[in-house]
Amino acid sequence: MRNAIKFGILNSIIGLLLGIYIAYSAIGNDYWVLAIGAPISAFVCGFYFWKLIFKKSTENRNGKLILIGLLTGTVSHYLCWILLSIGMNICYWTTGNCIGSLGDPPTQIWEMLIYGIVMTGVSLLFYGWITIPSSIGIGFLVDRINKKTL
């Protein structure tokens, strides 16, 4: 299995665990979608940044692994909010469910492109201390596993 896929899968496991934790500990009812959006966004970001940064050369591996982990742990929060907005809107359009706590429809996707930045800041404040270091650690783990198999 390629390193980018390993890195993405391991990050998605962290996203799944955090999504489940938030879904069960949150006051509102609609946070269950984080258990779906968080692992998807963690995998996509992890896979993409691994492929992008190791595309040119493998020099300075430690610096690149830290950068990959930092980008994955940060950008996946924003992508998660975008994915949640898309999913909630599709649910609302098709079933009429997935409404806000006050009975209003979910935030439009184009609005979430802006609101997602604020939401990302809040989620990084609460959970970034978990996602960023774990993503960096996963990068070093995948790299070490790769060196042992060579």
C-alpha positions as CSV (number, residue, x, y, z in Angstrom):
1,M,0.0,0.0,0.0
2,R,1.3,3.4,-0.9
3,N,2.4,5.8,1.9
4,A,-0.1,8.5,0.9
5,I,-3.0,5.9,1.3
6,K,-1.6,4.7,4.7
7,F,-1.2,8.3,5.9
8,G,-4.8,9.2,4.8
9,I,-6.3,6.1,6.4
10,L,-4.6,6.6,9.7
11,N,-5.6,10.3,9.7
12,S,-9.2,9.3,8.9
13,I,-9.2,7.0,11.9
14,I,-8.4,10.0,14.1
15,G,-11.1,12.0,12.4
16,L,-13.6,9.2,12.9
17,L,-12.8,9.0,16.6
18,L,-13.1,12.7,17.1
19,G,-16.3,12.8,15.1
20,I,-17.8,10.1,17.2
21,Y,-16.7,11.8,20.4
22,I,-18.1,15.2,19.3
23,A,-21.4,13.5,18.2
24,Y,-21.9,11.9,21.6
25,S,-20.8,14.8,23.7
26,A,-22.5,17.7,21.9
27,I,-25.7,19.2,23.1
28,G,-27.3,19.4,19.6
29,N,-28.7,16.5,17.6
30,D,-27.1,17.1,14.2
31,Y,-23.5,16.6,15.2
32,W,-23.6,12.9,14.1
33,V,-22.6,14.1,10.6
34,L,-19.1,14.9,12.0
35,A,-18.5,11.1,12.2
36,I,-18.9,11.0,8.5
37,G,-17.3,14.3,7.4
38,A,-14.3,14.3,9.6
39,P,-12.8,11.0,8.4
40,I,-13.5,11.8,4.8
41,S,-11.8,15.2,5.0
42,A,-8.9,13.8,7.0
43,F,-8.3,11.2,4.4
44,V,-8.6,13.5,1.4
45,C,-6.3,16.1,2.9
46,G,-3.7,13.6,4.1
47,F,-3.6,11.8,0.8
48,Y,-3.4,15.0,-1.2
49,F,-0.8,16.8,0.8
50,W,1.4,13.6,1.0
51,K,1.3,13.3,-2.8
52,L,1.8,17.0,-3.4
53,I,4.7,17.6,-1.0
54,F,6.6,14.3,-1.8
55,K,6.0,14.7,-5.5
56,K,9.3,16.5,-6.4
57,S,11.9,14.9,-4.1
58,T,12.3,13.1,-0.8
59,E,15.1,15.4,0.5
60,N,14.6,16.9,4.0
61,R,12.0,14.3,5.0
62,N,11.6,15.5,8.6
63,G,10.7,19.0,7.5
64,K,8.3,17.7,4.8
65,L,6.6,15.3,7.3
66,I,6.0,18.2,9.7
67,L,4.6,20.3,7.0
68,I,2.3,17.5,5.7
69,G,1.0,16.9,9.2
70,L,0.5,20.6,9.9
71,L,-1.4,21.1,6.7
72,T,-3.5,18.0,7.0
73,G,-4.4,18.7,10.7
74,T,-5.4,22.2,9.8
75,V,-7.0,22.2,6.4
76,S,-9.0,19.1,7.1
77,H,-11.1,21.1,9.6
78,Y,-12.1,23.6,6.9
79,L,-12.8,20.8,4.3
80,C,-14.9,19.0,7.0
81,W,-17.1,22.1,7.4
82,I,-17.6,22.4,3.6
83,L,-18.4,18.7,3.3
84,L,-20.9,19.0,6.2
85,S,-22.6,22.0,4.5
86,I,-22.9,20.0,1.3
87,G,-24.3,17.0,3.0
88,M,-26.7,18.9,5.1
89,N,-28.0,20.8,2.1
90,I,-28.5,17.6,0.1
91,C,-30.3,16.1,3.0
92,Y,-32.5,19.2,3.3
93,W,-33.3,19.3,-0.4
94,T,-34.1,15.6,-0.7
95,T,-35.9,14.9,2.6
96,G,-36.7,18.2,4.2
97,N,-34.8,17.1,7.3
98,C,-31.4,18.3,8.5
99,I,-32.7,21.7,9.7
100,G,-31.1,23.9,12.3
101,S,-32.0,24.0,16.0
102,L,-34.4,26.9,15.3
103,G,-36.1,25.1,12.4
104,D,-34.2,27.1,9.7
105,P,-32.6,25.4,6.7
106,P,-28.9,24.7,6.8
107,T,-26.3,27.3,5.7
108,Q,-25.9,27.6,2.0
109,I,-22.8,26.0,0.5
110,W,-21.5,29.3,-0.9
111,E,-22.0,31.0,2.6
112,M,-20.1,28.2,4.2
113,L,-17.0,29.0,2.1
114,I,-16.8,32.1,4.3
115,Y,-18.4,30.9,7.5
116,G,-16.2,27.8,7.3
117,I,-13.1,29.9,8.1
118,V,-14.6,31.1,11.4
119,M,-15.9,27.6,12.2
120,T,-12.4,26.2,11.4
121,G,-10.9,28.6,13.9
122,V,-13.2,27.5,16.6
123,S,-12.7,23.8,15.8
124,L,-8.9,24.3,15.7
125,L,-9.1,25.9,19.1
126,F,-11.0,23.0,20.6
127,Y,-9.5,20.0,18.7
128,G,-6.5,21.3,16.7
129,W,-4.3,20.4,19.6
130,I,-5.2,16.8,18.9
131,T,-5.4,16.7,15.1
132,I,-2.2,18.6,14.2
133,P,0.2,16.7,16.5
134,S,-1.4,13.4,15.8
135,S,-1.1,14.0,12.0
136,I,2.5,14.9,12.4
137,G,3.1,11.8,14.4
138,I,1.3,9.7,11.9
139,G,3.5,11.1,9.2
140,F,6.6,10.0,11.1
141,L,5.0,6.6,11.8
142,V,4.2,6.0,8.1
143,D,7.7,7.1,7.2
144,R,9.3,4.8,9.8
145,I,7.2,1.8,8.7
146,N,8.2,2.5,5.1
147,K,11.9,2.5,6.0
148,K,11.6,-0.8,7.9
149,T,9.9,-2.5,4.9
150,L,12.6,-1.3,2.5
